[in-house]
Amino acid sequence: MTTARITALRDTEGFQHAKDDYWYRPLIIGDNLFSYVAHVPTGGDMAADAVEAEEFELSMFMLAGTLHVTYGAEQFDVTAGDGLFIPRGVAFGVRNELSEVGSFFLTFTPPPSIRSAEEMKQRFIEKGRTVKSAAQMAEMVGSSPIPGNV
């Protein structure tokens, strides 16, 4: 029998994607998918990566704010309430050009070869990336209307 595992966003550390200003908090780490809530502060971005695009199929749902998206050769804005499917092979990136933190829920498959948030934290620290506490993430996100963030 499987026991339900609930992860509260308000209690989740934030991981720096790369040497950028794009942060995510893992919520679901499964055998066939991986889901997190991402936050992009004003001026922050995650560049589109064609190599990474070959690895994953993504679904994105905007929770708060507006982000400028690179979707292959296309560019457009997504706002709270918008959903977007990103097929494997389409390079995807985001940039926040506004004053409100942009936040979204992202799921991808197949998942990375990480089995727990603790393992992820160790890998990120070894790579020299920043890990923020749940309190630091709440401060960064501020009063953003993200359910479960307060």
DOSE-89752 format. One record per residue (C-alpha): x, y, z. Coordinates in steps of 0.02 Angstrom, whole numbers, plus 50000, padded with zeros to 5 digits. Layout:
<patis>
XYZ...
</patis>
This chain:
<patis>
500005000050000500625017449956500565031450084500085048850023501485061450030500945079650038502215093450009501755110950068502445124749958502655136250108503885123550184504905120350026506655126849992507055135749830508385130249707509305141549587509095134449412510825139249351511825155349366510215164849330508795172649429507555158349409507065148749565506045133249589505315123349732505065104849699503355098249748503195081249664504625069449626503965053649545504545039249439503805046549280503615065249312504335079749410503355095349460503865111649540503325129649567504515141949484504765160149529505565173349418505875190049505505895206549412507315206249285507545187449309507625174849170507995157249116508715156448941507995143948816509105128648801508965118348641509965103748713508875102648869507315103948760507735087148682507615078748852505905083848917504065086748878503345100848986501705108049044501645125449119500255134049214500465152349264499995155849445500445174349461501195188549361501665189449178503195181849094503915184148921504145166748846505335160248715504515145148633505645138848495505685153248368504135161648444504045174648583502495179848680501845183948854500925172248972499915178449120499095170949275497835157749223498705153349059499255135549022500575130448896501145113648827502975112748774503345097148671505035088648673506225097648555505505115248580506755126448670505865135448812506405150548913505615164349018506025182349064505165194049186505075211849122503785218049248503805222949432502835207849499503645190849529503085178649395502635161549464502095145649377501845127049403502915116349287502835097649260504035088049152504295070449095505365060449102505965066449272507795069949309508775056349395508445063849567507395054149693507195066849834507325085349877508765081049994509735072949851509345088049741509975100049874511625090849888511885090949699511495109449687512695113949827514055103449743513765113249581513935129849674512125134749651511145143749785509805135449890508615147249982507645142650138505755142250133505755158750229506935166750101505805160749960504255167950045505165184550064505655184549879503905180249820503135193049939501265195149933501065185549771499365176849770500075159249763498985146749858499885139150006501315151650004500915160350167
</patis>
